[in-house]
């Protein structure tokens, strides 16, 4: 009996020391989030892992790259503790309890088929009547855009990846598409999409880790605080800048 109790005690101690925190991110959003040889990769993956290496906590951070709709759902129901690369969108995701210190700032651009739109148009109101592509479960186009979709003023067609959506613009199957500029322009360049024009900037967004209300307790608060401190330190010492440069240098 004594041995059984000792084994149980050791198991509980081990579980507390090596408790796992799971972050999930998109598997098809290069250069920020992607998969390489089946493992998470990209700018945000490297930032998150570098932050974890600086943290003095009892939790092990696990990072998984998944289709974005699945990553969002797993976080919402509490099967993941952090959604990496989330923008601040409280209307769309009321189940988020807190956001991390911004990992970086992303520029969101509007891309349309040649001749469809003008740089002096106001987004999204002047795009009434057009067909837009969007990545499934992405809230990137913004709250006002989706209000116009709900009102029937903009037609929305969703696909899983940036490449699929930009191909649809290039082929004339949709009129426009809203996406982060580094992500979109990599696809346009790599796929030689000659019929897609950059129109203008829609917004600048803070890319953060979103924590669900389903993750509670002192352990969660301590982890979130330690993660934020590591990100601030990495901004100050130039680590994040170096990570970005390593992924974007030609």
C-alpha positions as CSV (number, residue, x, y, z in Angstrom):
1,X,0.0,0.0,0.0
2,X,2.8,2.4,0.9
3,X,4.4,1.8,-2.6
4,X,1.1,2.5,-4.3
5,X,0.7,5.8,-2.4
6,X,4.3,6.8,-3.2
7,X,3.7,6.0,-6.9
8,X,0.5,8.1,-6.9
9,X,2.3,11.0,-5.2
10,X,5.1,10.9,-7.7
11,X,2.6,10.9,-10.6
12,X,0.8,13.9,-9.2
13,X,4.1,15.7,-8.7
14,X,5.2,14.9,-12.2
15,X,1.9,16.1,-13.6
16,X,2.2,19.5,-11.9
17,X,5.8,20.0,-12.9
18,X,5.2,19.0,-16.5
19,X,1.7,20.3,-17.1
20,X,1.1,21.1,-20.8
21,X,-0.1,24.3,-22.3
22,X,-1.2,23.9,-25.9
23,X,-1.0,26.7,-28.5
24,X,-2.6,26.1,-31.9
25,X,-1.9,28.1,-35.1
26,X,-2.6,28.0,-38.8
27,X,-0.9,25.4,-41.0
28,X,-1.3,27.4,-44.2
29,X,-0.4,31.1,-43.6
30,X,3.3,31.5,-44.6
31,X,5.6,33.1,-43.8
32,X,3.8,33.6,-40.4
33,X,2.4,30.2,-39.7
34,X,2.9,27.0,-41.7
35,X,4.1,23.4,-41.5
36,X,7.5,22.0,-42.5
37,X,8.1,18.3,-42.5
38,X,4.9,17.9,-40.5
39,X,6.0,20.3,-37.8
40,X,4.9,23.9,-37.0
41,X,7.0,26.5,-38.6
42,X,7.1,30.2,-39.6
43,X,7.6,33.6,-37.9
44,X,5.0,33.3,-35.2
45,X,6.0,29.7,-34.4
46,X,9.6,30.8,-33.9
47,X,8.5,33.8,-31.7
48,X,6.3,31.6,-29.5
49,X,9.0,29.0,-29.0
50,X,11.7,31.6,-28.3
51,X,9.4,33.2,-25.7
52,X,8.7,29.8,-24.1
53,X,12.5,29.1,-23.8
54,X,12.8,32.3,-21.6
55,X,9.9,31.5,-19.3
56,X,10.4,30.1,-15.8
57,X,7.1,28.2,-15.4
58,X,6.0,24.7,-14.5
59,X,4.3,24.2,-17.9
60,X,5.6,22.7,-21.1
61,X,4.4,24.6,-24.1
62,X,3.2,22.5,-27.0
63,X,2.6,24.1,-30.4
64,X,0.4,22.5,-33.1
65,X,-0.2,23.6,-36.7
66,X,-3.7,22.8,-37.9
67,X,-6.3,24.1,-40.4
68,X,-7.4,27.5,-39.0
69,X,-11.1,26.6,-38.5
70,X,-10.1,23.6,-36.4
71,X,-7.5,25.7,-34.4
72,X,-10.2,28.3,-33.6
73,X,-12.7,25.7,-32.5
74,X,-10.3,23.8,-30.3
75,X,-9.4,27.1,-28.5
76,X,-13.1,28.1,-28.1
77,X,-14.0,24.8,-26.4
78,X,-10.9,24.8,-24.2
79,X,-8.9,21.9,-25.9
80,X,-6.2,24.5,-26.7
81,X,-5.1,27.2,-24.3
82,X,-3.9,29.7,-26.9
83,X,-4.8,30.7,-30.5
84,X,-1.7,32.1,-32.1
85,X,-2.0,34.9,-34.7
86,X,-5.4,36.2,-33.5
87,X,-6.5,39.8,-34.1
88,X,-8.5,41.7,-31.5
89,X,-12.1,41.0,-32.6
90,X,-14.3,40.8,-29.6
91,X,-17.6,40.8,-31.6
92,X,-16.6,37.7,-33.6
93,X,-15.0,35.8,-30.7
94,X,-16.7,36.7,-27.4
95,X,-15.3,33.5,-25.9
96,X,-11.8,35.0,-25.6
97,X,-10.9,36.1,-22.1
98,X,-7.6,37.9,-22.8
99,X,-5.0,38.6,-25.5
100,X,-1.2,38.5,-25.2
101,X,1.2,41.3,-25.7
102,X,1.2,41.8,-29.5
103,X,3.8,39.6,-31.2
104,X,4.0,41.9,-34.2
105,X,1.9,44.2,-36.4
106,X,0.5,43.0,-39.6
107,X,-0.7,45.1,-42.6
108,X,-3.9,43.9,-44.1
109,X,-4.3,44.7,-47.8
110,X,-7.1,44.6,-50.4
111,X,-6.4,42.6,-53.5
112,X,-8.7,42.7,-56.6
113,X,-8.8,41.6,-60.1
114,X,-7.4,44.2,-62.5
115,X,-9.8,47.0,-63.3
116,X,-12.3,46.1,-60.6
117,X,-11.5,48.6,-57.9
118,X,-9.7,51.9,-57.4
119,X,-7.1,52.9,-54.7
120,X,-9.3,55.9,-53.7
121,X,-12.2,53.7,-52.7
122,X,-13.3,53.7,-49.1
123,X,-13.2,50.2,-47.6
124,X,-15.5,48.4,-47.3
125,X,-18.4,50.7,-48.2
126,X,-17.3,51.4,-51.8
127,X,-17.0,47.7,-52.5
128,X,-20.8,47.1,-52.3
129,X,-22.0,44.7,-54.9
130,X,-18.7,42.8,-55.3
131,X,-17.8,39.2,-54.6
132,X,-15.1,38.6,-52.1
133,X,-13.0,35.6,-51.2
134,X,-12.0,34.8,-47.6
135,X,-10.2,32.1,-45.7
136,X,-12.6,29.9,-43.8
137,X,-13.1,31.2,-40.2
138,X,-10.8,34.3,-40.8
139,X,-12.1,37.5,-39.4
140,X,-9.5,39.5,-41.2
141,X,-11.8,41.6,-43.4
142,X,-13.2,43.3,-40.2
143,X,-16.6,43.7,-38.5
144,X,-18.0,46.3,-40.9
145,X,-17.2,44.0,-43.8
146,X,-19.2,41.1,-42.3
147,X,-22.1,43.4,-41.4
148,X,-22.3,44.3,-45.2
149,X,-22.1,40.5,-46.0
150,X,-25.0,39.9,-43.6
151,X,-27.0,42.7,-45.2
152,X,-26.4,41.2,-48.7
153,X,-24.3,44.1,-49.8
154,X,-21.2,42.0,-50.4
155,X,-21.2,38.4,-51.5
156,X,-18.7,36.1,-49.7
157,X,-17.2,32.9,-50.9
158,X,-14.8,31.1,-48.6
159,X,-11.9,28.8,-49.3
160,X,-9.3,27.2,-47.0
161,X,-6.1,28.9,-48.1
162,X,-4.7,32.2,-49.3
163,X,-3.5,30.5,-52.5
164,X,-7.0,29.2,-53.3
165,X,-8.5,32.6,-52.8
166,X,-6.0,34.5,-54.8
167,X,-6.2,32.0,-57.6
168,X,-10.0,32.7,-57.7
169,X,-9.3,36.4,-58.0
170,X,-6.8,35.8,-60.8
171,X,-9.3,33.6,-62.7
172,X,-12.2,36.0,-62.2
173,X,-14.2,33.7,-60.0
174,X,-14.3,36.4,-57.2
175,X,-13.6,40.1,-57.5
176,X,-11.5,40.9,-54.4
177,X,-9.8,39.4,-51.4
178,X,-8.5,40.8,-48.1
179,X,-5.4,39.4,-46.6
180,X,-2.1,40.3,-44.7
181,X,0.3,41.7,-47.2
182,X,3.4,39.5,-46.6
183,X,1.2,36.4,-46.9
184,X,-0.7,37.6,-50.0
185,X,2.3,38.9,-51.9
186,X,4.3,35.8,-51.4
187,X,1.6,33.8,-53.1
188,X,1.2,36.3,-55.9
189,X,4.9,36.3,-56.5
190,X,5.4,32.5,-56.2
191,X,2.3,31.7,-58.4
192,X,2.9,34.5,-60.9
193,X,-0.7,35.8,-60.6
194,X,-0.6,38.6,-63.2
195,X,-4.3,39.6,-63.0
196,X,-4.3,40.5,-59.2
197,X,-3.7,44.1,-58.1
198,X,-3.0,45.4,-54.7
199,X,-5.5,48.2,-54.1
200,X,-4.9,49.7,-50.7
201,X,-4.4,49.0,-47.0
202,X,-7.5,47.9,-45.2
203,X,-6.1,48.0,-41.7
204,X,-3.1,47.4,-39.4
205,X,-3.7,44.6,-36.9
206,X,-1.9,43.4,-33.8
207,X,-1.1,39.7,-34.1
208,X,-1.5,38.1,-30.7
209,X,-2.2,34.9,-28.7
210,X,-5.8,34.7,-27.7
211,X,-6.7,32.9,-24.5
212,X,-10.1,31.3,-24.1
213,X,-12.4,31.8,-21.1
214,X,-12.4,28.0,-20.7
215,X,-8.8,28.3,-19.4
216,X,-8.9,29.5,-15.8
217,X,-7.1,29.5,-12.6
218,X,-3.8,30.8,-11.1
219,X,-1.7,28.7,-13.3
220,X,-3.3,30.3,-16.4
221,X,-2.8,33.8,-15.0
222,X,0.9,33.1,-14.2
223,X,1.6,31.6,-17.6
224,X,0.0,34.6,-19.4
225,X,2.0,37.1,-17.4
226,X,5.2,35.2,-17.9
227,X,4.6,34.9,-21.7
228,X,3.9,38.6,-22.0
229,X,7.1,39.5,-20.1
230,X,9.1,37.3,-22.5
231,X,7.6,38.9,-25.5
232,X,8.3,42.4,-24.2
233,X,11.9,41.4,-23.5
234,X,12.3,40.0,-27.0
235,X,11.0,43.2,-28.5
236,X,13.5,45.2,-26.5
237,X,16.6,43.1,-27.3
238,X,15.8,42.7,-31.0
239,X,15.0,39.0,-31.1
240,X,11.6,39.4,-32.8
241,X,13.1,41.7,-35.4
242,X,15.8,39.1,-36.1
243,X,13.2,36.3,-36.4
244,X,11.2,38.3,-38.9
245,X,14.3,39.2,-41.0
246,X,15.3,35.5,-41.1
247,X,12.0,34.6,-42.7
248,X,11.7,37.6,-45.1
249,X,15.2,38.2,-46.4
250,X,15.5,37.5,-50.1
